[in-house]
């Protein structure tokens, strides 16, 4: 009996050691190579797009930079891998990228395929855009029966499109492309009557059209599209780092911690702010994650808080002018809600 108990204890210890080793794999690999490999969109204004010099910017890009700041204390230690909708999850599964932060919808089927979504950094919904001069008189998606609709392959968008037209007993002709650039070009050239994707994407793509003012986004939202960062399953520590980076950005906004004042507030007297910023005596919140205790300071110094990231890339400070809406803090009627950092 003693031998059985001893063997059981040894087996349990071995399992814990193996689990801990597995969970530390991605963080160790990222530190070893000296940079974060972040999967992003091939080009979606406001979320991820390169300029003429190859410098990336956008809401998702700032999340990549925030993770790099948390891990290295340096937001520049990140490399970007532009990925199509079809290639994004295989690239994550194969280890080509360390994290996918690329307007990807959290669904059950994706969760079952070996991926973990670490939170929702943008609540979106699928919509339709049309050329109002070409289709004058149409002001609802329910008037699109018989229309040709441009859509990207390998997306939940394609599935939602089929469901919507079937549910409303309407006919349509899907015009499907693998690359978003092909979808944009086809719609802009008039090959399709309508364009469907996440509504945030429609506002972004409209900016690049030949005559953007001729196009309108119809009011219907036909799906829930909770977008957020994705990691491989089986790596609990890495998932926690990505998850709590998101919560740190939200918490900073909630507490009024900004890029401009974070260093000053770190020296202040507020117990909650000091705890969040790693200044509380004896704190191990950062080191328990595998980071330094000033990881939140490093994040906010690099990219600001959630509200700053949103306004700069998507809101009033951007060409998109998207309202916060349901992406506002929970205390202001939105859905964004950070778990307590304590």
Secondary structure, DSSP 8 states (H G I E B T S, - for coil): -HHHHHHHHHHHHHHHHHHHHHHTHHHHHHHHHTSEEEEEESSBTTTBEE-TTS-EESHHHHHHHHHHHHHHS-TT-EEEEEE-TTTHHHHHHHTS-SEE-SS-B--HHHHHTTEEE---SEEE-EEEEEETTTTTT--SGGG-TTEEEEEETTSHHHHHHHHHHHHTT--EEEEEESSHHHHHHHHHTTS-SEEEEEHHHHHHHHTTSTTGGGEEE-S---S-EEE--EEETT-HHHHHHHHHHHHHHHHHHHTT--TTTHHHHTTSS-HHHHHHTT-STT--TTGGGTS-TTHHHHHHHHH--HHHHHHHHTSTTSSS----GGGSBGGGTSSB------
